[in-house]
């Protein structure tokens, strides 16, 4: 049995090594907090918008930024999230979009939740039919159906959020390392697991109030623990082997 277990784990290690050679791990951890500049143009500040979402004094725009940029569904057994578009203060309001993305080992895979036609009060229903695919249903501010689209390659256990100012502009992700120069372009806030808010910066003033949406029942996560599982197997093998040698001694 010992030899069979060793062979199995050795094979798993080789498979993992081969997979790792083709795939690049995505580090979800962020260097936070980052500075949120003061708004000087009569727009609502990010703090004002966060107060409207969570209540005054619940979240501090500067001090309470999430340090992780990838998420999973928090409710056990659930396969649904329902993002709500909350605000936008930008000249790009007619062209910008926001959504979720997955990581396929080499690149981000995006699915739009809100396009340039979306306004505060619009919502979507994201339903996973498999572990990494499903449908997105779009509703207006009155809850009336707009359309429905499929998505693929976005895991319900490891997804992030993105914003884009216009169709041909850069994507800005909740994981800084995917952004140009590794900039912090998307900020997340989640005082409890009842919901998280995301806001982004599309330009150079870095007041992070250009657009924002809210998602209930998601939780921050690190990358899925393939290495942790393999490590646990190796540890078990070592313990098994030591006990066997002690019995034979």
C-alpha positions in Angstrom: 0.0 0.0 0.0 2.8 2.3 0.9 4.4 1.9 -2.6 1.1 2.5 -4.3 0.5 5.7 -2.3 4.0 6.9 -3.1 3.5 6.2 -6.8 0.1 8.0 -6.8 1.5 11.1 -5.1 4.6 11.1 -7.3 2.3 11.0 -10.4 0.2 13.9 -8.9 3.4 15.9 -8.4 4.5 15.4 -12.0 1.0 16.3 -13.3 1.1 19.5 -11.2 4.6 20.4 -12.5 3.5 19.9 -16.1 0.3 22.0 -15.5 2.3 24.7 -13.7 4.7 25.0 -16.7 1.8 26.0 -18.9 -0.2 28.0 -16.3 0.7 31.1 -14.4 -0.7 31.4 -10.9 -2.6 34.6 -10.1 -1.7 36.2 -6.8 -4.9 37.8 -5.4 -3.2 39.8 -2.6 -3.0 43.6 -2.8 -0.9 46.3 -1.4 -3.5 48.3 0.5 -4.5 50.9 1.5 -3.9 53.3 -1.4 -4.6 57.0 -1.3 -8.1 58.2 -2.3 -7.8 61.8 -3.4 -10.3 64.5 -2.6 -13.0 65.3 -5.1 -12.9 68.9 -6.3 -15.5 69.1 -9.1 -18.8 69.0 -7.3 -19.2 65.2 -7.7 -20.0 62.9 -4.9 -16.9 61.5 -3.2 -16.3 57.8 -2.9 -16.8 58.1 0.9 -20.3 59.7 0.3 -21.2 56.8 -2.0 -20.0 54.2 0.5 -22.1 55.9 3.2 -25.1 55.5 0.9 -24.4 51.8 0.4 -23.4 50.7 3.9 -24.5 53.6 6.1 -22.6 56.5 7.6 -19.5 55.5 9.6 -19.5 51.8 8.6 -16.7 51.9 6.1 -13.8 54.3 5.7 -12.8 54.8 2.0 -9.1 55.0 2.9 -8.7 52.7 5.9 -11.0 49.8 5.0 -9.9 48.8 1.5 -9.9 45.0 0.9 -6.4 43.4 0.6 -7.6 40.6 -1.7 -8.9 41.0 -5.3 -10.5 37.6 -5.9 -13.7 36.2 -4.5 -16.1 33.3 -4.2 -19.8 32.8 -3.5 -20.0 33.0 0.3 -23.3 31.1 0.8 -22.8 27.3 1.0 -24.6 25.6 -1.8 -25.5 28.8 -3.7 -24.7 29.3 -7.3 -26.1 32.8 -7.7 -25.0 36.4 -7.1 -27.0 39.6 -7.9 -24.8 42.6 -8.5 -26.4 46.1 -8.3 -25.1 49.2 -10.1 -24.8 52.0 -7.6 -23.1 55.1 -9.0 -21.0 56.7 -11.7 -19.3 60.2 -11.8 -17.4 60.4 -15.1 -17.6 61.7 -18.6 -17.3 58.1 -19.8 -20.7 57.1 -18.4 -22.1 56.3 -21.8 -19.3 54.0 -22.8 -17.9 52.4 -19.6 -18.6 48.9 -18.5 -18.1 46.7 -15.4 -18.2 43.0 -14.7 -16.6 39.9 -13.3 -13.5 38.0 -14.6 -12.0 34.6 -14.2 -8.4 33.4 -14.6 -7.7 30.5 -17.0 -4.0 30.2 -16.1 -2.7 32.5 -18.8 -5.2 35.4 -19.1 -8.3 37.1 -17.7 -11.7 36.1 -19.1 -14.3 38.9 -18.7 -18.1 38.9 -18.6 -19.9 42.3 -18.6 -22.5 42.9 -15.9 -23.2 46.6 -16.7 -22.5 48.4 -20.0 -22.7 52.0 -21.0 -26.5 52.0 -20.9 -26.6 51.0 -17.2 -27.7 53.6 -14.6 -27.9 53.5 -10.9 -30.5 50.9 -9.9 -29.7 48.5 -12.8 -29.0 44.9 -11.7 -27.9 41.6 -13.0 -28.5 38.0 -11.9 -25.4 35.8 -12.4 -26.2 32.1 -12.2 -23.6 29.3 -12.5 -24.9 26.2 -14.1 -21.5 24.5 -13.8 -18.5 25.3 -11.7 -17.2 27.8 -14.3 -20.1 28.6 -16.7 -23.6 29.9 -16.6 -25.9 32.8 -17.6 -26.2 36.5 -16.8 -29.6 38.1 -16.8 -29.9 41.9 -17.1 -32.6 44.1 -15.5 -33.2 47.9 -15.6 -33.8 50.1 -12.6 -37.5 49.0 -12.5 -36.6 45.3 -12.4 -37.7 44.8 -16.0 -35.9 42.2 -18.1 -33.4 43.5 -20.7 -31.5 40.5 -22.0 -29.6 37.3 -21.1 -26.2 36.0 -22.1 -24.0 33.0 -21.5 -20.5 33.1 -19.9 -17.7 30.6 -19.6 -14.3 30.1 -17.9 -15.2 32.1 -14.7 -15.1 30.0 -11.6 -17.7 30.6 -8.9 -14.9 30.0 -6.4 -12.3 32.3 -7.9 -13.5 35.4 -9.7 -12.6 39.1 -9.6 -14.2 42.3 -10.9 -13.2 44.7 -13.6 -14.1 48.1 -15.1 -13.4 49.5 -18.6 -13.8 53.2 -19.6 -14.7 52.4 -23.2 -14.7 49.5 -25.7 -11.1 50.0 -26.8 -9.5 51.2 -23.6 -7.6 49.2 -20.9 -9.4 46.8 -18.6 -8.9 47.7 -15.0 -9.0 44.7 -12.6 -9.4 44.1 -8.9 -6.0 42.4 -9.0 -3.4 45.1 -9.4 -0.8 42.9 -11.1 -3.1 42.7 -14.2 -3.3 46.5 -14.6 -0.9 48.7 -16.5 2.1 49.4 -14.3 0.5 47.4 -11.6 -1.7 50.3 -10.5 -4.4 50.1 -7.9 -7.4 50.9 -10.2 -10.2 49.0 -8.4 -10.9 49.3 -4.7 -13.1 46.8 -2.7 -14.9 47.2 0.6 -16.7 44.5 2.6 -17.5 45.3 6.2 -19.4 42.0 6.6 -20.2 39.0 4.3 -23.6 40.5 3.6 -22.1 42.4 0.7 -19.1 44.0 -1.0 -18.8 47.3 -2.9 -16.3 48.0 -5.7 -15.3 51.3 -7.2 -12.7 52.3 -9.8 -10.6 55.1 -11.2 -10.7 55.6 -15.0 -8.3 58.6 -15.2 -5.6 60.4 -13.3 -7.3 62.1 -10.4 -7.6 58.9 -8.4 -10.7 59.8 -6.4 -12.1 56.4 -7.3 -15.7 57.6 -7.8 -16.0 57.0 -11.6 -18.3 54.0 -11.1 -19.3 51.5 -8.5 -21.4 48.4 -7.9 -22.5 46.2 -5.0 -22.6 42.4 -4.7 -24.2 40.4 -1.9 -22.9 37.2 -0.3 -19.3 37.0 -1.7 -16.1 36.3 0.2 -12.5 37.1 -0.5 -10.3 34.1 -1.4 -6.7 33.2 -2.2 -6.0 31.0 -5.3 -7.5 27.5 -5.1 -5.1 25.4 -3.0 -3.7 22.8 -5.3 -0.3 23.0 -3.7 -1.9 22.8 -0.3 -3.7 19.6 -1.2 -0.5 18.1 -2.6 1.5 19.2 0.4 -1.1 17.5 2.7 -0.7 14.3 0.8 3.1 14.4 1.0 2.8 15.0 4.8 0.5 12.1 5.1 2.9 9.9 3.2 5.8 10.9 5.4 3.8 10.2 8.6 2.6 6.8 7.2 6.1 5.8 6.3 7.5 6.8 9.7 4.9 4.8 11.6 5.6 1.8 9.4 9.3 2.0 10.0 8.7 2.3 13.8 6.5 -0.9 13.7 9.2 -2.8 11.8 12.1 -1.7 14.1 
